[in-house]
C-alpha cells in the first residue's frame, strides 16, 4: 500500500488551483490532463544539435536522426571528439 503525504501548504495550493479554474470557467481536470501530457511527452532534439553533458568530464554529443523504410525515426547521440578535429603533428622517430 502506498501512502501520499501532503503538507497543509500543498493541499491549499491544490485547492486554490481548482477554485481559480472553476471561477475562470476552465475545467480543472482538463487543465491537469494537459499539464501531465506536456510533462510526459518526450521532445527529441533537432537533427544536428550538439550539447554537452557534464559528468566526471565534459562530453559533447551530436544528435543525428535516421529514418528506416517504414518512416520510423531513430535518434542517435554520437560523442563528438574535439581533439579529432584538430590536426595532429606527425612525430618522426
C-alpha positions, 0 to 999 in steps of 0.5 A: 500500500502506498501512502501520499503525504501532503503538507497543509501548504500543498493541499491549499495550493491544490485547492486554490488551483481548482477554485481559480479554474472553476471561477475562470470557467476552465475545467480543472481536470482538463487543465491537469490532463494537459499539464501531465501530457506536456510533462510526459511527452518526450521532445527529441532534439533537432537533427544536428544539435550538439550539447554537452553533458557534464559528468566526471568530464565534459562530453559533447554529443551530436544528435543525428536522426535516421529514418528506416523504410517504414518512416520510423525515426531513430535518434542517435547521440554520437560523442563528438571528439574535439581533439579529432578535429584538430590536426595532429603533428606527425612525430618522426622517430 
